[in-house]
Amino acid sequence: MKVSVEKLSHHPKNREIYDLSSIDTLMTSIQEVGLLQSLVIDQHNQVISGNRRLEAVRRLNWKSVEIEKVDVEPTDTIPLIISYNQQRVKTNREILQEYWALEKVLGIGQGKRTDLDTTSVSSDRSSKNPRTRDIIAKQLGISSTQLGLLLYIHNRNPDFLDLIDDGTITINKAYQRLQNGHKYAFAHGENRNENDFYTTPYSLTEQLLRVEDFNKDLDICEPATGKDGITNVLRKYWKPELITSYDKEQDFFKDTNNYEYIITNPPFSKSLEFIHQAKRRAKNKFCLLLPLNFLHGKKRYEEVYTDKEYGLSKVHIFTRSLLMDDKPNRTDGLVKGGMLVFAWYVFENGYKDFPTISWIDNSADIIKVR
């Protein structure tokens, strides 16, 4: 049956657990193939299943929508909402919010709360009476150990959850670092520079210009130049008057000028913001030097990789991992080997397809250890 979209509302319990993410992508899908599943609503016209779909059809100005109505007891609401979202791709924060919501439903609080013990994450599976955490973990489709790790990380430093969701660090690595007393300090490597600054070896920019086409008669900007690791290479190929290069003396996010190209090695902690601003400022294309693991992460996918107007067109991956630090560049352009693999991410205005991947053999640029 159909009901008026105006009569429907998001269930407040759904809002407590899940974010309304990737709505633009869902809108595109609905416009192309229609609404493939009816919304499930309760007796109060609150959406139990399909809150993202409700938001999408609202933005598309739909007047009515297909629904399935069910009568739901208050104690069944949260388990039902979570059950309907079982196949959803969730952030780790959402998994924990599911846990806490189910914990309340199951009436936890009688006796010792072992599930929030920050000294241990293991599960006592030998017990005839499994712990609440074990029961809920099974309902959520994850291991009790993984849930314990997430609880431990949240209690010690919840900022690490965002790093895990972004793909910057694994759950196990975050747990190990917190056990060792590390605080939130990650960027391009183990020892993050306090200003998130890392010198870009000359060879990395030379390799980009070798594989990527640029019209050297058009202007170019390097908005995070630091010690001119990239800018010094650009000066070999562009006329000085066509190059705009700055760092802390000018705020890139407040720059209102337009450029044909942007090439930069952005502060990792501000990478997403750099991408959004570069899309506004670069008329043709822009290239960012980032770790290869920037390819994954829920937030990056939703905000960057689903863009069909200014899309990621190419990823040029360096075959050898390297160490980036704040020391001056070597005059020969060589760089030390390290633990991180880097790539040039190329975004082109008007690109709508999937990105192509290529490899840059930088073996000759790595300092040989004798």
C-alpha positions in Angstrom: 0.0 0.0 0.0 1.0 3.6 -0.5 1.0 6.4 2.1 1.9 10.1 1.9 5.6 10.8 2.5 4.5 13.7 4.7 2.9 11.3 7.2 6.1 9.3 7.8 8.9 10.1 10.3 12.3 8.7 11.1 12.2 6.4 14.2 14.1 8.2 17.0 15.8 4.9 18.0 17.1 4.5 14.4 18.6 8.0 14.7 20.3 7.1 17.9 22.1 4.1 16.3 22.7 4.9 12.6 23.8 7.9 10.5 21.8 8.7 7.4 24.8 8.3 5.1 25.3 8.1 1.3 21.9 9.7 0.6 23.1 11.3 -2.7 24.2 7.9 -4.0 20.9 6.3 -3.0 19.0 9.1 -4.7 20.8 8.3 -7.9 20.0 4.6 -7.6 16.3 5.3 -6.9 16.1 7.6 -10.0 17.7 4.9 -12.2 15.9 1.8 -11.0 13.1 3.0 -8.6 12.5 2.0 -5.0 13.1 -1.8 -4.9 11.9 -2.3 -1.3 9.0 -1.0 0.6 9.5 1.0 3.7 8.5 -0.9 6.9 6.7 1.4 9.4 5.1 0.8 12.8 1.6 1.7 14.1 2.8 5.3 14.7 4.0 5.8 11.1 7.6 5.7 12.2 10.0 4.0 9.9 11.5 0.8 11.2 13.3 -0.2 8.0 14.2 2.2 5.3 15.1 5.5 7.0 17.8 6.2 4.4 15.2 5.5 1.7 12.7 7.8 3.3 15.3 10.6 3.4 16.2 10.0 -0.3 12.5 10.1 -1.5 11.9 13.2 0.5 14.8 15.0 -1.2 13.5 13.7 -4.6 10.1 15.3 -3.7 8.1 12.1 -3.9 4.6 12.6 -2.7 3.8 8.9 -1.7 5.8 5.7 -1.2 5.1 2.0 -0.8 5.0 0.8 2.8 4.5 -2.3 4.9 2.9 -1.7 8.3 3.7 -3.8 11.3 2.6 -3.5 14.9 5.6 -3.4 17.2 5.8 -3.7 20.9 8.2 -1.2 22.6 10.5 -3.9 23.8 10.8 -5.3 20.2 11.6 -2.0 18.5 15.4 -1.9 18.9 16.0 -5.6 18.1 13.7 -5.2 15.0 15.5 -2.1 13.8 18.9 -3.8 14.2 17.7 -7.0 12.5 16.6 -5.0 9.4 20.0 -3.3 9.3 21.9 -6.6 9.5 23.3 -6.3 5.9 24.1 -2.7 6.2 27.8 -1.6 5.9 28.4 0.0 9.3 31.0 2.1 10.9 32.5 0.8 14.1 30.7 3.6 16.1 27.4 2.3 14.7 28.4 -1.3 15.8 29.0 0.0 19.3 25.7 1.9 19.3 23.9 -1.3 18.3 25.6 -3.0 21.2 24.6 -0.4 23.8 21.1 -0.3 22.5 20.7 -4.1 22.7 22.4 -4.0 26.1 19.6 -1.8 27.5 16.9 -4.1 26.0 18.4 -7.2 27.6 18.4 -5.5 31.0 22.1 -5.5 31.7 23.2 -4.1 35.0 22.5 -7.0 37.3 25.9 -8.0 38.7 29.4 -7.1 37.5 29.7 -5.5 34.0 32.5 -7.6 32.6 31.9 -6.5 29.1 33.3 -3.0 29.8 36.5 -4.3 31.4 39.3 -2.2 29.9 42.0 -4.7 30.9 40.8 -7.6 28.9 39.0 -8.2 25.6 38.9 -12.0 25.7 35.6 -13.9 25.9 35.0 -16.8 28.3 33.4 -19.2 25.9 33.8 -22.1 28.2 31.1 -20.8 30.6 27.7 -22.5 30.6 26.2 -19.1 31.0 27.7 -16.9 28.2 28.2 -13.3 29.0 25.9 -10.6 27.6 28.7 -9.4 25.3 28.9 -12.9 23.8 25.1 -13.0 23.2 25.0 -9.6 21.6 28.0 -10.1 19.5 26.4 -13.2 18.0 23.2 -11.2 17.3 25.4 -8.5 15.6 27.3 -11.1 13.5 30.7 -10.3 14.9 33.1 -12.1 17.3 32.9 -11.3 20.9 36.6 -10.6 20.8 36.2 -8.0 18.1 33.4 -6.3 20.1 35.6 -6.4 23.2 38.4 -4.7 21.2 36.1 -1.9 20.0 34.8 -1.4 23.6 38.4 -1.2 24.9 39.4 1.3 22.1 36.3 3.5 22.7 36.9 3.6 26.5 40.6 4.5 26.1 40.4 6.9 23.1 37.2 7.1 20.9 39.1 9.1 18.3 40.8 5.9 17.2 37.4 4.6 15.9 37.5 7.3 13.2 41.0 6.2 12.3 39.9 2.6 12.0 36.8 3.6 9.8 39.1 5.7 7.6 41.4 2.8 7.1 44.3 4.6 8.7 44.9 1.9 11.3 43.6 -1.6 12.0 41.6 -2.5 15.1 44.4 -4.7 16.3 47.0 -2.0 15.8 44.9 0.6 17.6 44.4 -1.8 20.5 48.2 -2.5 20.7 49.0 1.2 20.6 46.5 2.1 23.4 47.8 -0.8 25.5 51.3 0.7 25.1 50.1 4.1 26.2 50.2 5.8 22.7 47.9 8.8 22.2 46.3 9.9 19.0 49.2 10.8 16.8 49.1 9.4 13.2 49.9 10.8 9.8 52.4 9.6 7.3 54.1 7.2 9.6 55.1 6.1 13.1 56.4 9.4 14.4 54.0 12.1 13.3 55.5 15.6 12.9 53.5 17.9 15.1 52.7 20.2 12.1 51.8 17.2 9.9 54.7 18.2 7.6 56.7 15.8 5.5 59.2 16.7 2.8 58.2 15.4 -0.7 61.2 13.8 -2.4 61.9 15.3 -5.8 61.7 11.9 -7.6 58.0 11.5 -6.7 56.9 14.6 -8.6 59.3 13.8 -11.5 57.6 10.4 -11.8 54.2 12.0 -11.8 55.1 14.4 -14.6 56.5 11.5 -16.5 53.2 9.5 -16.5 50.6 12.2 -16.3 49.9 14.8 -19.1 49.8 18.5 -18.3 49.7 21.6 -20.5 52.7 23.5 -19.3 51.3 26.8 -20.7 48.5 26.7 -18.1 48.8 27.8 -14.5 49.3 25.4 -11.6 49.1 25.7 -7.8 51.0 24.0 -4.9 49.0 25.0 -1.7 51.1 23.0 0.8 54.6 23.6 -0.5 56.5 23.3 2.8 60.2 23.2 1.8 59.3 23.4 -1.9 59.8 19.6 -2.6 57.1 19.7 -5.3 57.5 23.4 -6.2 61.2 23.1 -7.1 60.3 20.4 -9.6 57.4 22.4 -11.1 59.8 25.3 -11.7 61.8 23.1 -14.1 58.7 22.7 -16.4 56.5 25.8 -15.9 57.2 29.5 -16.2 57.5 31.2 -12.8 54.5 33.4 -13.5 52.3 30.3 -14.0 53.1 28.8 -10.6 51.3 29.7 -7.4 53.0 28.2 -4.3 52.3 28.8 -0.7 52.0 27.0 2.7 51.2 28.4 6.1 51.3 32.0 5.0 48.1 31.5 3.1 45.1 29.4 4.0 44.2 27.0 1.1 40.7 26.6 2.4 40.1 30.4 2.1 41.7 30.7 -1.3 39.1 31.8 -3.8 41.4 31.8 -6.9 40.9 29.2 -9.6 43.8 27.2 -11.2 44.0 24.8 -14.1 46.0 22.3 -12.0 46.8 21.6 -8.4 49.6 19.2 -7.4 50.3 18.7 -3.7 51.2 16.4 -0.8 48.5 17.5 1.6 48.6 17.1 5.4 47.2 13.6 5.9 44.9 14.8 8.7 43.3 17.3 6.3 43.2 15.1 3.1 39.5 15.0 2.7 39.2 18.8 3.2 42.0 19.3 0.6 40.1 17.1 -1.9 36.8 19.1 -1.5 38.6 22.4 -1.8 40.7 21.3 -4.7 37.5 20.3 -6.6 36.3 23.9 -6.2 39.6 25.5 -7.2 41.1 23.3 -9.9 39.4 23.8 -13.2 41.0 20.9 -15.0 42.4 18.3 -12.6 44.4 17.9 -9.4 46.9 15.3 -8.1 47.4 14.4 -4.4 50.2 12.3 -3.0 48.6 10.0 -0.4 49.2 6.6 1.2 47.7 3.7 -0.7 45.4 2.9 2.1 43.5 6.1 1.4 41.6 4.0 -1.2 39.5 2.5 1.5 37.3 3.7 4.3 33.6 4.3 4.5 33.7 8.1 4.8 36.1 8.4 1.9 34.0 6.2 -0.3 30.8 8.2 0.5 32.4 11.7 0.2 35.0 11.2 -2.5 34.8 8.0 -4.6 31.1 8.1 -5.5 31.5 11.5 -7.1 30.5 11.3 -10.7 31.1 15.0 -11.5 34.7 15.4 -10.4 35.9 11.8 -10.1 39.0 9.9 -9.2 40.4 9.1 -12.7 43.7 7.4 -12.0 45.8 6.0 -9.2 49.6 5.8 -9.9 51.0 3.4 -7.3 54.7 3.4 -6.4 56.0 -0.2 -6.4 58.4 0.4 -3.5 57.4 1.7 -0.1 59.3 4.7 1.3 59.9 6.8 4.3 58.8 10.4 4.4 60.1 12.6 7.1 60.8 16.3 7.7 64.4 16.2 6.7 65.6 18.3 3.7 65.5 16.6 0.3 68.6 15.0 -1.1 70.0 16.7 -4.2 70.0 13.4 -6.0 66.3 12.8 -5.4 66.8 9.5 -3.6 64.7 8.5 -0.7 64.9 5.9 2.1 62.8 2.8 1.9 60.0 2.6 4.6 56.8 1.0 5.6 54.2 3.0 3.7 53.2 2.6 0.0 52.3 5.9 -1.6 50.4 6.8 -4.8 49.4 9.8 -6.8 45.6 10.2 -6.8 44.5 12.1 -9.9 41.0 13.7 -10.0 39.6 15.1 -13.3 36.8 17.5 -13.7 33.9 15.8 -15.6 35.3 12.3 -15.0 32.4 9.8 -14.3 33.9 6.3 -14.7 35.9 4.0 -12.5 39.5 5.0 -11.9 42.3 3.2 -13.7 45.3 1.9 -11.8 48.9 2.0 -13.0 52.3 1.3 -11.3 55.4 3.5 -11.1 58.6 1.5 -10.6 60.5 3.7 -8.2 63.2 1.0 -7.4 65.9 3.2 -8.8 64.9 6.1 -6.5 65.3 4.1 -3.2 68.6 4.4 -1.3 70.3 1.0 -1.4 71.3 -0.3 2.0 74.8 -1.9 2.0 
